[in-house]
């Protein structure tokens, strides 16, 4: 059982009309991830996904005004079709990063009717990091990205 402090967690829960396998595929294939991962007009210009515990995870997002937001870390847990856990607390080789921000946990639970209970959680190292993430637009941004994810998997 996983527990976390509400002071440190942001989450998004949605039932998506697609099988878990399609959602997992969109999270784990770089070319698919680039399509939906950040809300338009932002885009993903680069994605490296080494899907194994300790495997590198790099996503570079670009904004409409030339902004660049790289995000790098490692996978902590990979359960094909069911769960991904990743963090920016480490780089390759389990080298700690200087300023860890969050650990992401994404679960895909088939509901048996062709739809999936999709839960994306961001667990922050501090309540301050959670506040910053919320002010960056977590709810709106992750919500729009999930809308884009849902539209993409409908085409797969």
Protein Blocks (a to p, Z undefined) as FASTA:
>chain_A
ZZddfklcccddddddbdfklmmmmmmgmklmmmmmpccfbdcfbdcdddbehiacdddd
ddfkopacddddddfbdcehkaccddfkbcehhiacfbdfbdcddddddehnopacdddd
dddfbfklmmmmmmnopmmmmmmmmmmmmmmmmmZZ
